[in-house]
Amino acid sequence: MARTDNILSLLEAGARAEGLRHQAIASNIANLQTPGYRRVDIRFEEFLEKALDSGKPVSQEELKAELYRPKTTELKANGNDVSWEEEVGHMMKNSIRHKTYLRLMSKIYQQMALAMDTKS
């Protein structure tokens, strides 16, 4: 059961990270015309990769996503680096990842419910 708990922890952390990323993208879009605004993103995948490579159970604390400013995109004349097209693309990709995490968690819970079903 510890293995299932760890998988659920990873999926829950992923769903939370994508929720935070959604907020970051929304903030980027809201500040599309704000002079000097630099887009924000989150770091999560590298933390997840380390956790998976370690082969050990992972705590929720180890998988917390963190906000950062990538500062890798080209600045416009007003000092802003947010691109509407890129943010919409990030939002679509983020939505797919979030749904995937939730669907995988749902499947695990369905399997647990089937395993506990005594009506058979």
Biopython code that builds the backbone (N, CA, C, O; Angstrom):
import numpy as np
from Bio.PDB.StructureBuilder import StructureBuilder

atoms = [
    (1, "MET", "N", (0.811, -1.201, 0.000)),
    (1, "MET", "CA", (0.000, 0.000, 0.000)),
    (1, "MET", "C", (0.853, 1.264, 0.000)),
    (1, "MET", "O", (0.412, 2.302, -0.492)),
    (2, "ALA", "N", (2.046, 1.195, 0.534)),
    (2, "ALA", "CA", (2.906, 2.376, 0.571)),
    (2, "ALA", "C", (3.201, 2.866, -0.840)),
    (2, "ALA", "O", (3.307, 4.070, -1.072)),
    (3, "ARG", "N", (3.333, 1.937, -1.781)),
    (3, "ARG", "CA", (3.604, 2.329, -3.158)),
    (3, "ARG", "C", (2.435, 3.135, -3.727)),
    (3, "ARG", "O", (2.657, 4.155, -4.379)),
    (4, "THR", "N", (1.203, 2.699, -3.495)),
    (4, "THR", "CA", (0.023, 3.428, -3.956)),
    (4, "THR", "C", (-0.044, 4.789, -3.292)),
    (4, "THR", "O", (-0.382, 5.779, -3.941)),
    (5, "ASP", "N", (0.273, 4.853, -2.004)),
    (5, "ASP", "CA", (0.279, 6.132, -1.298)),
    (5, "ASP", "C", (1.282, 7.085, -1.932)),
    (5, "ASP", "O", (1.004, 8.274, -2.086)),
    (6, "ASN", "N", (2.453, 6.561, -2.300)),
    (6, "ASN", "CA", (3.479, 7.408, -2.910)),
    (6, "ASN", "C", (3.022, 7.885, -4.289)),
    (6, "ASN", "O", (3.234, 9.046, -4.640)),
    (7, "ILE", "N", (2.412, 7.022, -5.058)),
    (7, "ILE", "CA", (1.911, 7.416, -6.376)),
    (7, "ILE", "C", (0.845, 8.494, -6.218)),
    (7, "ILE", "O", (0.840, 9.482, -6.952)),
    (8, "LEU", "N", (-0.051, 8.304, -5.265)),
    (8, "LEU", "CA", (-1.079, 9.320, -5.026)),
    (8, "LEU", "C", (-0.455, 10.637, -4.585)),
    (8, "LEU", "O", (-0.908, 11.705, -4.998)),
    (9, "SER", "N", (0.571, 10.573, -3.758)),
    (9, "SER", "CA", (1.252, 11.796, -3.331)),
    (9, "SER", "C", (1.855, 12.528, -4.521)),
    (9, "SER", "O", (1.763, 13.752, -4.617)),
    (10, "LEU", "N", (2.464, 11.784, -5.416)),
    (10, "LEU", "CA", (3.048, 12.391, -6.607)),
    (10, "LEU", "C", (1.973, 13.032, -7.487)),
    (10, "LEU", "O", (2.148, 14.145, -7.983)),
    (11, "LEU", "N", (0.866, 12.322, -7.674)),
    (11, "LEU", "CA", (-0.217, 12.853, -8.500)),
    (11, "LEU", "C", (-0.862, 14.083, -7.865)),
    (11, "LEU", "O", (-1.173, 15.056, -8.553)),
    (12, "GLU", "N", (-1.061, 14.033, -6.549)),
    (12, "GLU", "CA", (-1.635, 15.189, -5.852)),
    (12, "GLU", "C", (-0.717, 16.395, -5.950)),
    (12, "GLU", "O", (-1.176, 17.516, -6.172)),
    (13, "ALA", "N", (0.562, 16.169, -5.787)),
    (13, "ALA", "CA", (1.533, 17.262, -5.897)),
    (13, "ALA", "C", (1.511, 17.843, -7.313)),
    (13, "ALA", "O", (1.590, 19.058, -7.494)),
    (14, "GLY", "N", (1.404, 16.975, -8.300)),
    (14, "GLY", "CA", (1.330, 17.437, -9.680)),
    (14, "GLY", "C", (0.087, 18.266, -9.941)),
    (14, "GLY", "O", (0.157, 19.302, -10.602)),
    (15, "ALA", "N", (-1.042, 17.819, -9.430)),
    (15, "ALA", "CA", (-2.290, 18.574, -9.613)),
    (15, "ALA", "C", (-2.200, 19.945, -8.934)),
    (15, "ALA", "O", (-2.661, 20.947, -9.480)),
    (16, "ARG", "N", (-1.605, 19.979, -7.745)),
    (16, "ARG", "CA", (-1.430, 21.268, -7.050)),
    (16, "ARG", "C", (-0.490, 22.181, -7.832)),
    (16, "ARG", "O", (-0.733, 23.382, -7.947)),
    (17, "ALA", "N", (0.575, 21.609, -8.364)),
    (17, "ALA", "CA", (1.543, 22.397, -9.143)),
    (17, "ALA", "C", (0.875, 22.993, -10.375)),
    (17, "ALA", "O", (1.101, 24.157, -10.708)),
    (18, "GLU", "N", (0.055, 22.199, -11.049)),
    (18, "GLU", "CA", (-0.629, 22.718, -12.237)),
    (18, "GLU", "C", (-1.660, 23.777, -11.862)),
    (18, "GLU", "O", (-1.908, 24.695, -12.644)),
    (19, "GLY", "N", (-2.260, 23.667, -10.688)),
    (19, "GLY", "CA", (-3.154, 24.723, -10.204)),
    (19, "GLY", "C", (-2.400, 26.026, -9.984)),
    (19, "GLY", "O", (-2.878, 27.102, -10.342)),
    (20, "LEU", "N", (-1.214, 25.916, -9.389)),
    (20, "LEU", "CA", (-0.376, 27.096, -9.182)),
    (20, "LEU", "C", (0.088, 27.664, -10.518)),
    (20, "LEU", "O", (0.135, 28.881, -10.695)),
    (21, "ARG", "N", (0.426, 26.792, -11.451)),
    (21, "ARG", "CA", (0.857, 27.261, -12.778)),
    (21, "ARG", "C", (-0.293, 27.986, -13.476)),
    (21, "ARG", "O", (-0.076, 28.985, -14.162)),
    (22, "HIS", "N", (-1.504, 27.485, -13.302)),
    (22, "HIS", "CA", (-2.671, 28.140, -13.893)),
    (22, "HIS", "C", (-2.800, 29.568, -13.353)),
    (22, "HIS", "O", (-3.085, 30.497, -14.109)),
    (23, "GLN", "N", (-2.591, 29.738, -12.048)),
    (23, "GLN", "CA", (-2.640, 31.078, -11.454)),
    (23, "GLN", "C", (-1.540, 31.969, -12.018)),
    (23, "GLN", "O", (-1.766, 33.152, -12.274)),
    (24, "ALA", "N", (-0.352, 31.405, -12.211)),
    (24, "ALA", "CA", (0.765, 32.171, -12.769)),
    (24, "ALA", "C", (0.442, 32.613, -14.193)),
    (24, "ALA", "O", (0.706, 33.757, -14.564)),
    (25, "ILE", "N", (-0.121, 31.722, -14.982)),
    (25, "ILE", "CA", (-0.479, 32.060, -16.359)),
    (25, "ILE", "C", (-1.555, 33.143, -16.369)),
    (25, "ILE", "O", (-1.486, 34.087, -17.156)),
    (26, "ALA", "N", (-2.544, 33.006, -15.497)),
    (26, "ALA", "CA", (-3.600, 34.016, -15.410)),
    (26, "ALA", "C", (-3.019, 35.379, -15.036)),
    (26, "ALA", "O", (-3.443, 36.405, -15.567)),
    (27, "SER", "N", (-2.058, 35.387, -14.132)),
    (27, "SER", "CA", (-1.391, 36.630, -13.751)),
    (27, "SER", "C", (-0.627, 37.213, -14.935)),
    (27, "SER", "O", (-0.646, 38.424, -15.156)),
    (28, "ASN", "N", (0.034, 36.364, -15.682)),
    (28, "ASN", "CA", (0.767, 36.827, -16.862)),
    (28, "ASN", "C", (-0.187, 37.480, -17.865)),
    (28, "ASN", "O", (0.096, 38.555, -18.393)),
    (29, "ILE", "N", (-1.309, 36.823, -18.120)),
    (29, "ILE", "CA", (-2.282, 37.362, -19.075)),
    (29, "ILE", "C", (-2.875, 38.672, -18.557)),
    (29, "ILE", "O", (-3.065, 39.617, -19.323)),
    (30, "ALA", "N", (-3.164, 38.725, -17.259)),
    (30, "ALA", "CA", (-3.729, 39.952, -16.674)),
    (30, "ALA", "C", (-2.756, 41.123, -16.785)),
    (30, "ALA", "O", (-3.175, 42.280, -16.835)),
    (31, "ASN", "N", (-1.476, 40.829, -16.821)),
    (31, "ASN", "CA", (-0.453, 41.883, -16.884)),
    (31, "ASN", "C", (0.156, 42.023, -18.279)),
    (31, "ASN", "O", (1.274, 42.517, -18.431)),
    (32, "LEU", "N", (-0.579, 41.591, -19.279)),
    (32, "LEU", "CA", (-0.094, 41.591, -20.655)),
    (32, "LEU", "C", (0.414, 42.963, -21.106)),
    (32, "LEU", "O", (1.390, 43.045, -21.852)),
    (33, "GLN", "N", (-0.232, 44.024, -20.666)),
    (33, "GLN", "CA", (0.144, 45.378, -21.088)),
    (33, "GLN", "C", (0.817, 46.193, -19.985)),
    (33, "GLN", "O", (1.065, 47.385, -20.167)),
    (34, "THR", "N", (1.113, 45.572, -18.852)),
    (34, "THR", "CA", (1.723, 46.295, -17.737)),
    (34, "THR", "C", (3.198, 46.563, -18.039)),
    (34, "THR", "O", (3.976, 45.628, -18.225)),
    (35, "PRO", "N", (3.575, 47.831, -18.085)),
    (35, "PRO", "CA", (4.979, 48.157, -18.372)),
    (35, "PRO", "C", (5.912, 47.556, -17.314)),
    (35, "PRO", "O", (5.655, 47.646, -16.114)),
    (36, "GLY", "N", (6.990, 46.947, -17.787)),
    (36, "GLY", "CA", (8.001, 46.384, -16.888)),
    (36, "GLY", "C", (7.664, 45.043, -16.272)),
    (36, "GLY", "O", (8.485, 44.476, -15.551)),
    (37, "TYR", "N", (6.458, 44.512, -16.540)),
    (37, "TYR", "CA", (6.081, 43.214, -15.951)),
    (37, "TYR", "C", (6.838, 42.100, -16.653)),
    (37, "TYR", "O", (6.910, 42.061, -17.881)),
    (38, "ARG", "N", (7.400, 41.196, -15.862)),
    (38, "ARG", "CA", (8.072, 40.005, -16.395)),
    (38, "ARG", "C", (7.223, 38.794, -16.034)),
    (38, "ARG", "O", (6.736, 38.678, -14.909)),
    (39, "ARG", "N", (7.051, 37.900, -16.992)),
    (39, "ARG", "CA", (6.192, 36.730, -16.781)),
    (39, "ARG", "C", (6.730, 35.845, -15.657)),
    (39, "ARG", "O", (7.928, 35.819, -15.376)),
    (40, "VAL", "N", (5.806, 35.123, -15.026)),
    (40, "VAL", "CA", (6.176, 34.166, -13.985)),
    (40, "VAL", "C", (5.804, 32.763, -14.451)),
    (40, "VAL", "O", (4.920, 32.581, -15.288)),
    (41, "ASP", "N", (6.492, 31.789, -13.894)),
    (41, "ASP", "CA", (6.215, 30.385, -14.158)),
    (41, "ASP", "C", (6.509, 29.645, -12.857)),
    (41, "ASP", "O", (6.873, 30.265, -11.857)),
    (42, "ILE", "N", (6.355, 28.345, -12.868)),
    (42, "ILE", "CA", (6.681, 27.568, -11.672)),
    (42, "ILE", "C", (7.725, 26.512, -12.001)),
    (42, "ILE", "O", (7.846, 26.057, -13.138)),
    (43, "ARG", "N", (8.470, 26.141, -10.979)),
    (43, "ARG", "CA", (9.388, 25.005, -11.071)),
    (43, "ARG", "C", (8.716, 23.846, -10.346)),
    (43, "ARG", "O", (8.395, 23.940, -9.161)),
    (44, "PHE", "N", (8.513, 22.781, -11.056)),
    (44, "PHE", "CA", (7.970, 21.583, -10.426)),
    (44, "PHE", "C", (8.567, 20.323, -11.042)),
    (44, "PHE", "O", (8.917, 19.380, -10.332)),
    (45, "GLU", "N", (8.678, 20.317, -12.360)),
    (45, "GLU", "CA", (9.104, 19.109, -13.055)),
    (45, "GLU", "C", (10.467, 18.629, -12.586)),
    (45, "GLU", "O", (10.688, 17.425, -12.462)),
    (46, "GLU", "N", (11.387, 19.557, -12.322)),
    (46, "GLU", "CA", (12.716, 19.130, -11.869)),
    (46, "GLU", "C", (12.662, 18.514, -10.472)),
    (46, "GLU", "O", (13.421, 17.594, -10.170)),
    (47, "PHE", "N", (11.761, 19.021, -9.615)),
    (47, "PHE", "CA", (11.598, 18.422, -8.289)),
    (47, "PHE", "C", (10.986, 17.031, -8.406)),
    (47, "PHE", "O", (11.379, 16.108, -7.693)),
    (48, "LEU", "N", (10.020, 16.890, -9.311)),
    (48, "LEU", "CA", (9.383, 15.596, -9.545)),
    (48, "LEU", "C", (10.400, 14.593, -10.098)),
    (48, "LEU", "O", (10.439, 13.437, -9.676)),
    (49, "GLU", "N", (11.211, 15.044, -11.035)),
    (49, "GLU", "CA", (12.234, 14.168, -11.613)),
    (49, "GLU", "C", (13.211, 13.664, -10.552)),
    (49, "GLU", "O", (13.554, 12.481, -10.531)),
    (50, "LYS", "N", (13.660, 14.560, -9.671)),
    (50, "LYS", "CA", (14.568, 14.149, -8.586)),
    (50, "LYS", "C", (13.897, 13.121, -7.686)),
    (50, "LYS", "O", (14.510, 12.130, -7.289)),
    (51, "ALA", "N", (12.627, 13.371, -7.369)),
    (51, "ALA", "CA", (11.895, 12.453, -6.494)),
    (51, "ALA", "C", (11.769, 11.075, -7.135)),
    (51, "ALA", "O", (11.958, 10.057, -6.470)),
    (52, "LEU", "N", (11.455, 11.045, -8.410)),
    (52, "LEU", "CA", (11.301, 9.765, -9.098)),
    (52, "LEU", "C", (12.640, 9.043, -9.232)),
    (52, "LEU", "O", (12.705, 7.820, -9.103)),
    (53, "ASP", "N", (13.698, 9.792, -9.488)),
    (53, "ASP", "CA", (15.031, 9.188, -9.619)),
    (53, "ASP", "C", (15.551, 8.632, -8.299)),
    (53, "ASP", "O", (16.343, 7.690, -8.291)),
    (54, "SER", "N", (15.113, 9.209, -7.187)),
    (54, "SER", "CA", (15.617, 8.762, -5.888)),
    (54, "SER", "C", (15.129, 7.362, -5.538)),
    (54, "SER", "O", (15.808, 6.621, -4.828)),
    (55, "GLY", "N", (13.942, 7.000, -6.043)),
    (55, "GLY", "CA", (13.401, 5.679, -5.752)),
    (55, "GLY", "C", (12.854, 5.532, -4.339)),
    (55, "GLY", "O", (12.425, 4.445, -3.951)),
    (56, "LYS", "N", (12.864, 6.609, -3.571)),
    (56, "LYS", "CA", (12.367, 6.571, -2.191)),
    (56, "LYS", "C", (10.992, 7.224, -2.114)),
    (56, "LYS", "O", (10.630, 8.009, -2.990)),
    (57, "PRO", "N", (10.219, 6.907, -1.068)),
    (57, "PRO", "CA", (8.960, 7.622, -0.870)),
    (57, "PRO", "C", (9.235, 9.119, -0.724)),
    (57, "PRO", "O", (10.249, 9.528, -0.157)),
    (58, "VAL", "N", (8.335, 9.904, -1.235)),
    (58, "VAL", "CA", (8.529, 11.350, -1.276)),
    (58, "VAL", "C", (7.494, 12.037, -0.408)),
    (58, "VAL", "O", (6.314, 11.685, -0.432)),
    (59, "SER", "N", (7.943, 13.021, 0.361)),
    (59, "SER", "CA", (7.007, 13.798, 1.173)),
    (59, "SER", "C", (6.450, 14.944, 0.345)),
    (59, "SER", "O", (7.060, 15.367, -0.637)),
    (60, "GLN", "N", (5.299, 15.438, 0.744)),
    (60, "GLN", "CA", (4.673, 16.561, 0.053)),
    (60, "GLN", "C", (5.564, 17.799, 0.075)),
    (60, "GLN", "O", (5.556, 18.590, -0.868)),
    (61, "GLU", "N", (6.326, 17.965, 1.145)),
    (61, "GLU", "CA", (7.218, 19.119, 1.257)),
    (61, "GLU", "C", (8.283, 19.127, 0.167)),
    (61, "GLU", "O", (8.674, 20.189, -0.317)),
    (62, "GLU", "N", (8.749, 17.949, -0.217)),
    (62, "GLU", "CA", (9.785, 17.847, -1.242)),
    (62, "GLU", "C", (9.256, 18.180, -2.634)),
    (62, "GLU", "O", (10.029, 18.493, -3.540)),
    (63, "LEU", "N", (7.949, 18.112, -2.798)),
    (63, "LEU", "CA", (7.353, 18.319, -4.117)),
    (63, "LEU", "C", (6.547, 19.602, -4.224)),
    (63, "LEU", "O", (5.606, 19.680, -5.013)),
    (64, "LYS", "N", (6.902, 20.593, -3.451)),
    (64, "LYS", "CA", (6.199, 21.867, -3.556)),
    (64, "LYS", "C", (6.740, 22.636, -4.747)),
    (64, "LYS", "O", (7.950, 22.761, -4.931)),
    (65, "ALA", "N", (5.824, 23.145, -5.546)),
    (65, "ALA", "CA", (6.214, 23.963, -6.689)),
    (65, "ALA", "C", (6.606, 25.351, -6.194)),
    (65, "ALA", "O", (6.107, 25.825, -5.173)),
    (66, "GLU", "N", (7.500, 25.985, -6.928)),
    (66, "GLU", "CA", (7.894, 27.335, -6.547)),
    (66, "GLU", "C", (7.806, 28.270, -7.745)),
    (66, "GLU", "O", (8.125, 27.892, -8.873)),
    (67, "LEU", "N", (7.371, 29.489, -7.481)),
    (67, "LEU", "CA", (7.283, 30.506, -8.522)),
    (67, "LEU", "C", (8.664, 31.075, -8.830)),
    (67, "LEU", "O", (9.514, 31.186, -7.947)),
    (68, "TYR", "N", (8.870, 31.428, -10.078)),
    (68, "TYR", "CA", (10.108, 32.109, -10.469)),
    (68, "TYR", "C", (9.845, 32.905, -11.737)),
    (68, "TYR", "O", (8.842, 32.686, -12.416)),
    (69, "ARG", "N", (10.725, 33.808, -12.048)),
    (69, "ARG", "CA", (10.652, 34.592, -13.280)),
    (69, "ARG", "C", (11.748, 34.086, -14.223)),
    (69, "ARG", "O", (12.932, 34.303, -13.964)),
    (70, "PRO", "N", (11.365, 33.414, -15.312)),
    (70, "PRO", "CA", (12.366, 32.826, -16.205)),
    (70, "PRO", "C", (13.286, 33.855, -16.872)),
    (70, "PRO", "O", (14.468, 33.578, -17.075)),
    (71, "LYS", "N", (12.771, 35.018, -17.209)),
    (71, "LYS", "CA", (13.543, 36.083, -17.871)),
    (71, "LYS", "C", (14.290, 35.564, -19.098)),
    (71, "LYS", "O", (15.431, 35.951, -19.350)),
    (72, "THR", "N", (13.643, 34.693, -19.848)),
    (72, "THR", "CA", (14.269, 34.135, -21.049)),
    (72, "THR", "C", (13.581, 34.609, -22.322)),
    (72, "THR", "O", (14.054, 34.331, -23.424)),
    (73, "THR", "N", (12.466, 35.324, -22.178)),
    (73, "THR", "CA", (11.746, 35.791, -23.354)),
    (73, "THR", "C", (12.125, 37.231, -23.680)),
    (73, "THR", "O", (12.563, 37.992, -22.816)),
    (74, "GLU", "N", (11.946, 37.575, -24.925)),
    (74, "GLU", "CA", (12.344, 38.898, -25.410)),
    (74, "GLU", "C", (11.441, 39.991, -24.838)),
    (74, "GLU", "O", (10.222, 39.841, -24.762)),
    (75, "LEU", "N", (12.071, 41.081, -24.443)),
    (75, "LEU", "CA", (11.324, 42.220, -23.908)),
    (75, "LEU", "C", (10.740, 43.069, -25.032)),
    (75, "LEU", "O", (11.369, 43.281, -26.069)),
    (76, "LYS", "N", (9.512, 43.552, -24.795)),
    (76, "LYS", "CA", (8.905, 44.510, -25.720)),
    (76, "LYS", "C", (9.405, 45.904, -25.341)),
    (76, "LYS", "O", (10.149, 46.063, -24.374)),
    (77, "ALA", "N", (8.999, 46.890, -26.097)),
    (77, "ALA", "CA", (9.451, 48.266, -25.875)),
    (77, "ALA", "C", (9.114, 48.778, -24.473)),
    (77, "ALA", "O", (9.844, 49.602, -23.923)),
    (78, "ASN", "N", (8.009, 48.293, -23.893)),
    (78, "ASN", "CA", (7.595, 48.756, -22.562)),
    (78, "ASN", "C", (8.230, 47.942, -21.424)),
    (78, "ASN", "O", (7.875, 48.131, -20.260)),
    (79, "GLY", "N", (9.156, 47.051, -21.748)),
    (79, "GLY", "CA", (9.833, 46.251, -20.728)),
    (79, "GLY", "C", (9.072, 45.013, -20.299)),
    (79, "GLY", "O", (9.496, 44.318, -19.375)),
    (80, "ASN", "N", (7.957, 44.723, -20.950)),
    (80, "ASN", "CA", (7.121, 43.574, -20.643)),
    (80, "ASN", "C", (7.542, 42.421, -21.556)),
    (80, "ASN", "O", (7.890, 42.640, -22.716)),
    (81, "ASP", "N", (7.512, 41.210, -21.037)),
    (81, "ASP", "CA", (7.899, 40.062, -21.863)),
    (81, "ASP", "C", (6.793, 39.020, -22.032)),
    (81, "ASP", "O", (7.076, 37.873, -22.379)),
    (82, "VAL", "N", (5.541, 39.405, -21.791)),
    (82, "VAL", "CA", (4.429, 38.460, -21.885)),
    (82, "VAL", "C", (3.898, 38.425, -23.315)),
    (82, "VAL", "O", (3.634, 39.466, -23.917)),
    (83, "SER", "N", (3.745, 37.215, -23.850)),
    (83, "SER", "CA", (3.177, 37.012, -25.182)),
    (83, "SER", "C", (1.824, 36.315, -25.023)),
    (83, "SER", "O", (1.732, 35.240, -24.430)),
    (84, "TRP", "N", (0.790, 36.937, -25.555)),
    (84, "TRP", "CA", (-0.560, 36.375, -25.480)),
    (84, "TRP", "C", (-0.587, 34.957, -26.049)),
    (84, "TRP", "O", (-1.133, 34.047, -25.426)),
    (85, "GLU", "N", (-0.007, 34.774, -27.214)),
    (85, "GLU", "CA", (-0.033, 33.476, -27.878)),
    (85, "GLU", "C", (0.672, 32.407, -27.052)),
    (85, "GLU", "O", (0.172, 31.290, -26.915)),
    (86, "GLU", "N", (1.825, 32.749, -26.508)),
    (86, "GLU", "CA", (2.560, 31.773, -25.699)),
    (86, "GLU", "C", (1.802, 31.418, -24.423)),
    (86, "GLU", "O", (1.769, 30.254, -24.025)),
    (87, "GLU", "N", (1.197, 32.409, -23.783)),
    (87, "GLU", "CA", (0.456, 32.141, -22.540)),
    (87, "GLU", "C", (-0.757, 31.263, -22.798)),
    (87, "GLU", "O", (-1.061, 30.375, -22.001)),
    (88, "VAL", "N", (-1.456, 31.502, -23.907)),
    (88, "VAL", "CA", (-2.601, 30.648, -24.248)),
    (88, "VAL", "C", (-2.122, 29.217, -24.499)),
    (88, "VAL", "O", (-2.770, 28.259, -24.077)),
    (89, "GLY", "N", (-0.993, 29.077, -25.182)),
    (89, "GLY", "CA", (-0.421, 27.743, -25.396)),
    (89, "GLY", "C", (-0.043, 27.073, -24.084)),
    (89, "GLY", "O", (-0.300, 25.885, -23.890)),
    (90, "HIS", "N", (0.572, 27.845, -23.175)),
    (90, "HIS", "CA", (0.925, 27.295, -21.855)),
    (90, "HIS", "C", (-0.330, 26.873, -21.101)),
    (90, "HIS", "O", (-0.343, 25.839, -20.433)),
    (91, "MET", "N", (-1.395, 27.686, -21.213)),
    (91, "MET", "CA", (-2.627, 27.356, -20.493)),
    (91, "MET", "C", (-3.250, 26.070, -21.022)),
    (91, "MET", "O", (-3.732, 25.252, -20.239)),
    (92, "MET", "N", (-3.248, 25.881, -22.339)),
    (92, "MET", "CA", (-3.815, 24.657, -22.911)),
    (92, "MET", "C", (-3.012, 23.434, -22.454)),
    (92, "MET", "O", (-3.589, 22.425, -22.049)),
    (93, "LYS", "N", (-1.691, 23.527, -22.521)),
    (93, "LYS", "CA", (-0.819, 22.428, -22.086)),
    (93, "LYS", "C", (-1.019, 22.145, -20.595)),
    (93, "LYS", "O", (-1.078, 20.989, -20.176)),
    (94, "ASN", "N", (-1.120, 23.203, -19.812)),
    (94, "ASN", "CA", (-1.320, 23.069, -18.374)),
    (94, "ASN", "C", (-2.649, 22.379, -18.067)),
    (94, "ASN", "O", (-2.719, 21.521, -17.186)),
    (95, "SER", "N", (-3.701, 22.755, -18.796)),
    (95, "SER", "CA", (-5.015, 22.142, -18.581)),
    (95, "SER", "C", (-4.984, 20.644, -18.858)),
    (95, "SER", "O", (-5.593, 19.857, -18.133)),
    (96, "ILE", "N", (-4.279, 20.260, -19.899)),
    (96, "ILE", "CA", (-4.171, 18.834, -20.242)),
    (96, "ILE", "C", (-3.429, 18.080, -19.137)),
    (96, "ILE", "O", (-3.854, 16.999, -18.729)),
    (97, "ARG", "N", (-2.327, 18.646, -18.656)),
    (97, "ARG", "CA", (-1.578, 17.988, -17.574)),
    (97, "ARG", "C", (-2.428, 17.871, -16.316)),
    (97, "ARG", "O", (-2.437, 16.829, -15.661)),
    (98, "HIS", "N", (-3.143, 18.941, -15.980)),
    (98, "HIS", "CA", (-3.978, 18.932, -14.778)),
    (98, "HIS", "C", (-5.053, 17.856, -14.880)),
    (98, "HIS", "O", (-5.265, 17.094, -13.937)),
    (99, "LYS", "N", (-5.732, 17.793, -16.026)),
    (99, "LYS", "CA", (-6.753, 16.760, -16.220)),
    (99, "LYS", "C", (-6.149, 15.366, -16.128)),
    (99, "LYS", "O", (-6.768, 14.455, -15.578)),
    (100, "THR", "N", (-4.949, 15.196, -16.660)),
    (100, "THR", "CA", (-4.287, 13.893, -16.616)),
    (100, "THR", "C", (-4.028, 13.467, -15.174)),
    (100, "THR", "O", (-4.310, 12.329, -14.798)),
    (101, "TYR", "N", (-3.491, 14.382, -14.369)),
    (101, "TYR", "CA", (-3.256, 14.061, -12.955)),
    (101, "TYR", "C", (-4.562, 13.659, -12.270)),
    (101, "TYR", "O", (-4.601, 12.671, -11.537)),
    (102, "LEU", "N", (-5.627, 14.420, -12.509)),
    (102, "LEU", "CA", (-6.905, 14.118, -11.858)),
    (102, "LEU", "C", (-7.492, 12.795, -12.333)),
    (102, "LEU", "O", (-8.047, 12.041, -11.534)),
    (103, "ARG", "N", (-7.375, 12.510, -13.615)),
    (103, "ARG", "CA", (-7.904, 11.239, -14.134)),
    (103, "ARG", "C", (-7.135, 10.040, -13.579)),
    (103, "ARG", "O", (-7.727, 9.011, -13.253)),
    (104, "LEU", "N", (-5.822, 10.181, -13.476)),
    (104, "LEU", "CA", (-5.027, 9.092, -12.902)),
    (104, "LEU", "C", (-5.394, 8.857, -11.440)),
    (104, "LEU", "O", (-5.511, 7.711, -11.006)),
    (105, "MET", "N", (-5.576, 9.937, -10.678)),
    (105, "MET", "CA", (-5.994, 9.781, -9.276)),
    (105, "MET", "C", (-7.356, 9.107, -9.204)),
    (105, "MET", "O", (-7.576, 8.232, -8.366)),
    (106, "SER", "N", (-8.263, 9.510, -10.073)),
    (106, "SER", "CA", (-9.595, 8.917, -10.100)),
    (106, "SER", "C", (-9.524, 7.415, -10.372)),
    (106, "SER", "O", (-10.218, 6.630, -9.726)),
    (107, "LYS", "N", (-8.691, 7.021, -11.322)),
    (107, "LYS", "CA", (-8.538, 5.590, -11.639)),
    (107, "LYS", "C", (-8.007, 4.807, -10.442)),
    (107, "LYS", "O", (-8.471, 3.701, -10.169)),
    (108, "ILE", "N", (-7.045, 5.371, -9.734)),
    (108, "ILE", "CA", (-6.495, 4.682, -8.560)),
    (108, "ILE", "C", (-7.578, 4.518, -7.493)),
    (108, "ILE", "O", (-7.705, 3.453, -6.890)),
    (109, "TYR", "N", (-8.356, 5.577, -7.264)),
    (109, "TYR", "CA", (-9.431, 5.483, -6.273)),
    (109, "TYR", "C", (-10.501, 4.478, -6.705)),
    (109, "TYR", "O", (-11.063, 3.770, -5.869)),
    (110, "GLN", "N", (-10.782, 4.417, -8.004)),
    (110, "GLN", "CA", (-11.737, 3.414, -8.506)),
    (110, "GLN", "C", (-11.219, 2.005, -8.269)),
    (110, "GLN", "O", (-11.978, 1.121, -7.873)),
    (111, "GLN", "N", (-9.937, 1.792, -8.509)),
    (111, "GLN", "CA", (-9.340, 0.473, -8.284)),
    (111, "GLN", "C", (-9.395, 0.108, -6.802)),
    (111, "GLN", "O", (-9.659, -1.043, -6.453)),
    (112, "MET", "N", (-9.149, 1.077, -5.942)),
    (112, "MET", "CA", (-9.223, 0.815, -4.499)),
    (112, "MET", "C", (-10.654, 0.452, -4.095)),
    (112, "MET", "O", (-10.870, -0.464, -3.301)),
    (113, "ALA", "N", (-11.614, 1.170, -4.641)),
    (113, "ALA", "CA", (-13.019, 0.876, -4.331)),
    (113, "ALA", "C", (-13.403, -0.511, -4.814)),
    (113, "ALA", "O", (-14.106, -1.238, -4.112)),
    (114, "LEU", "N", (-12.949, -0.889, -6.011)),
    (114, "LEU", "CA", (-13.226, -2.235, -6.517)),
    (114, "LEU", "C", (-12.589, -3.315, -5.643)),
    (114, "LEU", "O", (-13.183, -4.364, -5.393)),
    (115, "ALA", "N", (-11.383, -3.037, -5.190)),
    (115, "ALA", "CA", (-10.679, -4.014, -4.336)),
    (115, "ALA", "C", (-11.385, -4.188, -2.993)),
    (115, "ALA", "O", (-11.330, -5.267, -2.404)),
    (116, "MET", "N", (-12.036, -3.156, -2.510)),
    (116, "MET", "CA", (-12.721, -3.223, -1.219)),
    (116, "MET", "C", (-14.164, -3.682, -1.329)),
    (116, "MET", "O", (-14.812, -3.942, -0.315)),
    (117, "ASP", "N", (-14.674, -3.784, -2.551)),
    (117, "ASP", "CA", (-16.067, -4.170, -2.767)),
    (117, "ASP", "C", (-16.273, -5.607, -2.333)),
    (117, "ASP", "O", (-15.624, -6.508, -2.863)),
    (118, "THR", "N", (-17.161, -5.840, -1.381)),
    (118, "THR", "CA", (-17.391, -7.193, -0.857)),
    (118, "THR", "C", (-18.655, -7.818, -1.421)),
    (118, "THR", "O", (-19.017, -8.924, -1.019)),
    (119, "LYS", "N", (-19.341, -7.142, -2.342)),
    (119, "LYS", "CA", (-20.589, -7.664, -2.897)),
    (119, "LYS", "C", (-20.354, -8.820, -3.872)),
    (119, "LYS", "O", (-21.273, -9.596, -4.133)),
    (120, "SER", "N", (-19.175, -8.943, -4.396)),
    (120, "SER", "CA", (-18.883, -9.957, -5.417)),
    (120, "SER", "C", (-19.033, -11.342, -4.920)),
    (120, "SER", "O", (-18.819, -12.294, -5.670)),
]
sb = StructureBuilder()
sb.init_structure("model")
sb.init_model(0)
sb.init_chain("A")
sb.init_seg("    ")
for serial, (resi, resn, name, xyz) in enumerate(atoms, 1):
    if name == "N":
        sb.init_residue(resn, " ", resi, " ")
    sb.init_atom(name, np.array(xyz, "f"), 0.0, 1.0, " ", f" {name:<3s}", serial, name[0])
structure = sb.get_structure()
